[in-house]
Amino acid sequence: MLGAIAGDIIGSVYEGRPIKTPYFYPLFDPLSRPTDDTVLTVALADSILSGTDYIDRLREYFLTYPHAGYGGNFMRWAMSRSRKGYNSWGNGSAMRVSPIGLAYDSLDEVLEKAKGSAEVTHNHPEGVKGAQATAAAVFLARQKTSKEDIRRYIQETFQYDLDRTLDEIRPNYRFDVSCQGSVPESILAFLESSDYEDAVRKAVSLGGDSDTMACIAGGIAAAYYGGVPDEIKAEAWMRLDKRMQGVVREFTNRYH
């Protein structure tokens, strides 16, 4: 889970000011910070740990961290009394789902839980698909499935085009918050990577929804490469408050 969080923090400063290279320095800008991606990832982990309802935890975390940069539709939902989704196909369902890929022991259960976590807000088929594809990639990476087998499974199950290269995508890629326009690209950043940091850098280098794409790629990469490098972990950790640190620590201890 810390892989997703660190990716979000690293990518946070490039949302709205895109770059088209993985060779940016420093890795952590002085203004790098956790965004709604981190807040809602921790909320989902907290929900799993405590066995509480996804809706209640997401709303609680929104109220606790109201200035994290949420989308307008999510904010309206979180401040309402509705317990129905708003039919979103946005990548918010995918950005928060990595804990589900880590917490459950079968692919079928991961897919079921990812669907449930998405539908509370993102009950559009593409919103559900983005969450399931991301959680499945995290689960398969955690199982040390080969990259080619992960690629094949995601393509055949979710019909995402993973036969492209980042070099082909990058020149014309633009900011895109849809699952269908950002989740496949984020998975490709992992598939083309050589290690955790490289996956995050490649996700940011597409110049899109940088924090979310680095969050998705980072969550998969950390599962595949066996965690987050210590220096990156330390930089991300110091940017979390004590409550979020506590949830991450407990989740990691339980599902390591």
C-alpha positions as a Markdown table, in Angstrom:
| # | Residue | x | y | z |
|---|---|---|---|---|
| 1 | Met | 0.0 | 0.0 | 0.0 |
| 2 | Leu | 2.9 | 2.4 | 0.7 |
| 3 | Gly | 3.9 | 1.9 | -2.9 |
| 4 | Ala | 0.6 | 3.5 | -4.0 |
| 5 | Ile | 0.9 | 6.3 | -1.4 |
| 6 | Ala | 4.5 | 7.1 | -2.4 |
| 7 | Gly | 3.5 | 7.2 | -6.1 |
| 8 | Asp | 0.7 | 9.6 | -5.3 |
| 9 | Ile | 3.0 | 11.9 | -3.3 |
| 10 | Ile | 5.7 | 11.9 | -6.0 |
| 11 | Gly | 3.2 | 12.6 | -8.8 |
| 12 | Ser | 1.3 | 15.2 | -6.9 |
| 13 | Val | 3.3 | 18.2 | -8.0 |
| 14 | Tyr | 3.0 | 17.3 | -11.7 |
| 15 | Glu | -0.8 | 17.2 | -11.8 |
| 16 | Gly | -1.6 | 20.3 | -13.8 |
| 17 | Arg | 2.0 | 20.9 | -14.9 |
| 18 | Pro | 2.8 | 17.8 | -16.9 |
| 19 | Ile | 6.3 | 16.6 | -17.8 |
| 20 | Lys | 7.2 | 14.2 | -20.6 |
| 21 | Thr | 10.3 | 12.7 | -19.2 |
| 22 | Pro | 11.0 | 10.2 | -16.4 |
| 23 | Tyr | 14.2 | 12.0 | -15.6 |
| 24 | Phe | 12.9 | 14.6 | -13.2 |
| 25 | Tyr | 14.7 | 15.7 | -10.1 |
| 26 | Pro | 14.4 | 15.7 | -7.2 |
| 27 | Leu | 12.1 | 12.6 | -6.9 |
| 28 | Phe | 10.3 | 14.3 | -4.0 |
| 29 | Asp | 9.7 | 18.0 | -4.6 |
| 30 | Pro | 9.6 | 20.1 | -1.5 |
| 31 | Leu | 5.9 | 20.6 | -2.3 |
| 32 | Ser | 5.1 | 16.9 | -2.8 |
| 33 | Arg | 2.2 | 15.9 | -0.6 |
| 34 | Pro | -0.5 | 13.2 | -0.1 |
| 35 | Thr | -3.6 | 13.9 | -2.2 |
| 36 | Asp | -7.1 | 12.4 | -2.2 |
| 37 | Asp | -5.5 | 9.3 | -3.7 |
| 38 | Thr | -3.6 | 8.6 | -0.5 |
| 39 | Val | -6.5 | 9.6 | 1.8 |
| 40 | Leu | -9.0 | 7.3 | 0.1 |
| 41 | Thr | -6.4 | 4.4 | -0.2 |
| 42 | Val | -5.9 | 4.7 | 3.6 |
| 43 | Ala | -9.7 | 4.9 | 4.1 |
| 44 | Leu | -10.2 | 1.7 | 2.2 |
| 45 | Ala | -7.4 | 0.0 | 4.2 |
| 46 | Asp | -9.0 | 1.2 | 7.4 |
| 47 | Ser | -12.4 | -0.2 | 6.2 |
| 48 | Ile | -10.8 | -3.6 | 5.6 |
| 49 | Leu | -9.0 | -3.6 | 8.9 |
| 50 | Ser | -12.0 | -2.6 | 11.0 |
| 51 | Gly | -14.7 | -4.5 | 8.9 |
| 52 | Thr | -16.6 | -1.2 | 8.5 |
| 53 | Asp | -18.7 | -0.1 | 5.6 |
| 54 | Tyr | -16.8 | 1.5 | 2.6 |
| 55 | Ile | -19.2 | 4.4 | 2.4 |
| 56 | Asp | -18.9 | 5.4 | 6.0 |
| 57 | Arg | -15.1 | 5.2 | 6.0 |
| 58 | Leu | -14.8 | 7.2 | 2.7 |
| 59 | Arg | -17.0 | 9.9 | 4.1 |
| 60 | Glu | -15.2 | 10.0 | 7.4 |
| 61 | Tyr | -11.9 | 10.4 | 5.8 |
| 62 | Phe | -13.2 | 13.1 | 3.5 |
| 63 | Leu | -14.4 | 15.1 | 6.5 |
| 64 | Thr | -11.1 | 14.6 | 8.3 |
| 65 | Tyr | -9.0 | 15.6 | 5.2 |
| 66 | Pro | -11.3 | 18.0 | 3.3 |
| 67 | His | -8.6 | 19.8 | 1.4 |
| 68 | Ala | -6.9 | 16.8 | -0.3 |
| 69 | Gly | -8.0 | 17.7 | -3.8 |
| 70 | Tyr | -11.1 | 15.6 | -4.4 |
| 71 | Gly | -13.1 | 15.6 | -7.6 |
| 72 | Gly | -16.3 | 17.6 | -7.6 |
| 73 | Asn | -18.6 | 14.6 | -8.0 |
| 74 | Phe | -17.0 | 12.8 | -5.1 |
| 75 | Met | -17.2 | 15.9 | -2.9 |
| 76 | Arg | -20.9 | 16.3 | -3.6 |
| 77 | Trp | -21.5 | 12.6 | -2.9 |
| 78 | Ala | -19.5 | 12.7 | 0.3 |
| 79 | Met | -21.4 | 15.7 | 1.6 |
| 80 | Ser | -24.8 | 14.2 | 0.8 |
| 81 | Arg | -26.8 | 11.5 | 2.5 |
| 82 | Ser | -27.0 | 9.4 | -0.6 |
| 83 | Arg | -25.7 | 5.8 | -0.3 |
| 84 | Lys | -25.9 | 5.3 | -4.0 |
| 85 | Gly | -23.1 | 5.7 | -6.5 |
| 86 | Tyr | -23.0 | 8.5 | -9.1 |
| 87 | Asn | -22.2 | 6.4 | -12.1 |
| 88 | Ser | -18.6 | 7.6 | -12.5 |
| 89 | Trp | -16.1 | 6.1 | -14.9 |
| 90 | Gly | -13.3 | 8.2 | -13.4 |
| 91 | Asn | -10.1 | 6.7 | -12.1 |
| 92 | Gly | -10.9 | 7.4 | -8.5 |
| 93 | Ser | -12.1 | 3.8 | -8.1 |
| 94 | Ala | -8.7 | 2.5 | -9.3 |
| 95 | Met | -6.5 | 4.9 | -7.3 |
| 96 | Arg | -7.8 | 3.7 | -3.9 |
| 97 | Val | -8.1 | 0.0 | -4.6 |
| 98 | Ser | -4.5 | -1.3 | -3.9 |
| 99 | Pro | -5.3 | -2.5 | -0.4 |
| 100 | Ile | -7.8 | -5.0 | -1.8 |
| 101 | Gly | -5.2 | -6.6 | -4.0 |
| 102 | Leu | -3.1 | -7.1 | -0.9 |
| 103 | Ala | -5.6 | -8.2 | 1.7 |
| 104 | Tyr | -7.4 | -11.2 | 0.1 |
| 105 | Asp | -6.1 | -14.6 | -0.8 |
| 106 | Ser | -7.9 | -15.5 | -4.1 |
| 107 | Leu | -8.3 | -13.7 | -7.4 |
| 108 | Asp | -12.0 | -14.2 | -7.3 |
| 109 | Glu | -12.3 | -12.6 | -3.9 |
| 110 | Val | -10.1 | -9.7 | -5.0 |
| 111 | Leu | -12.3 | -9.1 | -8.0 |
| 112 | Glu | -15.5 | -9.2 | -5.9 |
| 113 | Lys | -14.2 | -6.9 | -3.3 |
| 114 | Ala | -12.8 | -4.4 | -5.9 |
| 115 | Lys | -16.2 | -4.3 | -7.5 |
| 116 | Gly | -17.9 | -3.6 | -4.2 |
| 117 | Ser | -15.3 | -0.9 | -3.3 |
| 118 | Ala | -15.9 | 0.8 | -6.7 |
| 119 | Glu | -19.7 | 0.7 | -6.8 |
| 120 | Val | -20.2 | 2.8 | -3.8 |
| 121 | Thr | -19.3 | 5.8 | -6.0 |
| 122 | His | -18.1 | 4.5 | -9.4 |
| 123 | Asn | -20.9 | 2.2 | -10.4 |
| 124 | His | -20.4 | 2.8 | -14.1 |
| 125 | Pro | -19.0 | -0.4 | -15.9 |
| 126 | Glu | -15.7 | 1.4 | -16.7 |
| 127 | Gly | -15.3 | 2.6 | -13.1 |
| 128 | Val | -15.8 | -1.0 | -11.9 |
| 129 | Lys | -13.5 | -2.4 | -14.6 |
| 130 | Gly | -10.7 | 0.1 | -13.7 |
| 131 | Ala | -10.8 | -0.9 | -10.0 |
| 132 | Gln | -10.9 | -4.6 | -10.8 |
| 133 | Ala | -8.0 | -4.4 | -13.3 |
| 134 | Thr | -5.8 | -2.5 | -10.8 |
| 135 | Ala | -6.6 | -4.8 | -7.8 |
| 136 | Ala | -6.1 | -7.9 | -10.0 |
| 137 | Ala | -2.7 | -6.6 | -11.2 |
| 138 | Val | -1.7 | -5.9 | -7.6 |
| 139 | Phe | -2.8 | -9.4 | -6.5 |
| 140 | Leu | -1.0 | -11.1 | -9.4 |
| 141 | Ala | 2.1 | -9.0 | -8.8 |
| 142 | Arg | 2.1 | -10.0 | -5.2 |
| 143 | Gln | 1.9 | -13.7 | -6.3 |
| 144 | Lys | 5.1 | -13.1 | -8.4 |
| 145 | Thr | 3.2 | -13.8 | -11.6 |
| 146 | Ser | 5.3 | -12.9 | -14.6 |
| 147 | Lys | 4.8 | -9.6 | -16.3 |
| 148 | Glu | 3.8 | -11.3 | -19.5 |
| 149 | Asp | 1.2 | -13.3 | -17.7 |
| 150 | Ile | -0.1 | -10.2 | -15.9 |
| 151 | Arg | -0.3 | -8.4 | -19.3 |
| 152 | Arg | -2.1 | -11.3 | -20.8 |
| 153 | Tyr | -4.6 | -11.7 | -18.0 |
| 154 | Ile | -5.5 | -7.9 | -17.9 |
| 155 | Gln | -5.9 | -7.8 | -21.7 |
| 156 | Glu | -8.1 | -10.9 | -22.0 |
| 157 | Thr | -10.2 | -10.1 | -18.9 |
| 158 | Phe | -10.7 | -6.4 | -19.2 |
| 159 | Gln | -9.9 | -5.8 | -22.9 |
| 160 | Tyr | -7.3 | -3.1 | -22.1 |
| 161 | Asp | -4.8 | -2.6 | -24.9 |
| 162 | Leu | -1.4 | -3.4 | -23.4 |
| 163 | Asp | 0.4 | -4.0 | -26.7 |
| 164 | Arg | 1.4 | -0.3 | -27.0 |
| 165 | Thr | 4.6 | 1.1 | -25.6 |
| 166 | Leu | 5.0 | 4.2 | -23.5 |
| 167 | Asp | 7.2 | 5.8 | -26.1 |
| 168 | Glu | 4.3 | 5.5 | -28.6 |
| 169 | Ile | 1.8 | 6.8 | -26.1 |
| 170 | Arg | 3.7 | 9.7 | -24.6 |
| 171 | Pro | 3.9 | 12.3 | -27.4 |
| 172 | Asn | 0.1 | 12.7 | -27.8 |
| 173 | Tyr | -1.1 | 11.7 | -24.3 |
| 174 | Arg | -3.0 | 14.3 | -22.3 |
| 175 | Phe | -4.6 | 14.6 | -18.9 |
| 176 | Asp | -7.4 | 12.0 | -18.7 |
| 177 | Val | -9.2 | 11.1 | -15.5 |
| 178 | Ser | -11.3 | 8.2 | -17.0 |
| 179 | Cys | -10.4 | 4.7 | -16.0 |
| 180 | Gln | -10.4 | 3.6 | -19.7 |
| 181 | Gly | -8.0 | 6.4 | -20.5 |
| 182 | Ser | -5.5 | 6.1 | -17.6 |
| 183 | Val | -5.6 | 2.7 | -16.0 |
| 184 | Pro | -4.1 | 0.8 | -19.0 |
| 185 | Glu | -1.4 | 3.4 | -19.3 |
| 186 | Ser | -0.6 | 3.1 | -15.6 |
| 187 | Ile | -0.3 | -0.7 | -15.9 |
| 188 | Leu | 2.0 | -0.3 | -18.9 |
| 189 | Ala | 4.2 | 2.0 | -16.8 |
| 190 | Phe | 4.6 | -1.0 | -14.4 |
| 191 | Leu | 5.1 | -3.5 | -17.2 |
| 192 | Glu | 7.9 | -1.5 | -18.8 |
| 193 | Ser | 9.6 | -0.8 | -15.5 |
| 194 | Ser | 12.9 | -2.1 | -14.1 |
| 195 | Asp | 12.2 | -1.4 | -10.4 |
| 196 | Tyr | 9.7 | 0.5 | -8.2 |
| 197 | Glu | 11.1 | 4.0 | -8.8 |
| 198 | Asp | 11.3 | 3.4 | -12.5 |
| 199 | Ala | 7.6 | 2.5 | -12.6 |
| 200 | Val | 6.6 | 5.7 | -10.8 |
| 201 | Arg | 8.8 | 7.8 | -13.0 |
| 202 | Lys | 7.4 | 6.3 | -16.1 |
| 203 | Ala | 3.8 | 6.9 | -15.0 |
| 204 | Val | 4.6 | 10.5 | -14.3 |
| 205 | Ser | 6.4 | 10.9 | -17.6 |
| 206 | Leu | 3.2 | 10.4 | -19.6 |
| 207 | Gly | 2.1 | 13.8 | -18.6 |
| 208 | Gly | -1.4 | 12.9 | -17.6 |
| 209 | Asp | -3.2 | 12.6 | -14.3 |
| 210 | Ser | 0.2 | 12.2 | -12.7 |
| 211 | Asp | -0.5 | 11.5 | -9.1 |
| 212 | Thr | -3.2 | 9.0 | -9.8 |
| 213 | Met | -1.3 | 7.2 | -12.5 |
| 214 | Ala | 1.8 | 7.0 | -10.3 |
| 215 | Cys | -0.4 | 5.8 | -7.4 |
| 216 | Ile | -1.7 | 3.0 | -9.6 |
| 217 | Ala | 1.6 | 2.0 | -11.1 |
| 218 | Gly | 3.3 | 2.3 | -7.7 |
| 219 | Gly | 0.9 | 0.0 | -6.0 |
| 220 | Ile | 1.4 | -2.7 | -8.6 |
| 221 | Ala | 5.2 | -2.2 | -8.6 |
| 222 | Ala | 5.6 | -2.4 | -4.9 |
| 223 | Ala | 3.7 | -5.7 | -4.8 |
| 224 | Tyr | 5.9 | -7.1 | -7.7 |
| 225 | Tyr | 9.3 | -5.8 | -6.6 |
| 226 | Gly | 8.8 | -6.7 | -2.9 |
| 227 | Gly | 8.2 | -3.3 | -1.4 |
| 228 | Val | 9.4 | 0.3 | -1.6 |
| 229 | Pro | 13.1 | 1.3 | -1.4 |
| 230 | Asp | 13.9 | 2.5 | 2.1 |
| 231 | Glu | 14.8 | 6.0 | 1.1 |
| 232 | Ile | 11.5 | 6.5 | -0.8 |
| 233 | Lys | 9.6 | 4.9 | 2.0 |
| 234 | Ala | 11.1 | 7.3 | 4.5 |
| 235 | Glu | 10.3 | 10.4 | 2.4 |
| 236 | Ala | 6.7 | 9.2 | 1.9 |
| 237 | Trp | 6.3 | 8.3 | 5.6 |
| 238 | Met | 7.3 | 11.7 | 6.9 |
| 239 | Arg | 4.5 | 13.3 | 4.8 |
| 240 | Leu | 1.8 | 11.2 | 6.5 |
| 241 | Asp | 0.1 | 12.3 | 9.7 |
| 242 | Lys | 0.0 | 10.0 | 12.7 |
| 243 | Arg | -3.4 | 8.6 | 12.0 |
| 244 | Met | -2.5 | 7.6 | 8.5 |
| 245 | Gln | 0.8 | 6.2 | 9.6 |
| 246 | Gly | -1.0 | 4.1 | 12.2 |
| 247 | Val | -3.4 | 2.6 | 9.6 |
| 248 | Val | -0.5 | 1.9 | 7.1 |
| 249 | Arg | 1.5 | 0.2 | 9.9 |
| 250 | Glu | -1.3 | -2.0 | 11.1 |
| 251 | Phe | -2.3 | -2.9 | 7.5 |
| 252 | Thr | 1.3 | -3.8 | 6.6 |
| 253 | Asn | 1.7 | -5.9 | 9.8 |
| 254 | Arg | -1.5 | -7.8 | 9.1 |
| 255 | Tyr | -1.1 | -8.4 | 5.4 |
| 256 | His | 2.7 | -8.3 | 4.9 |
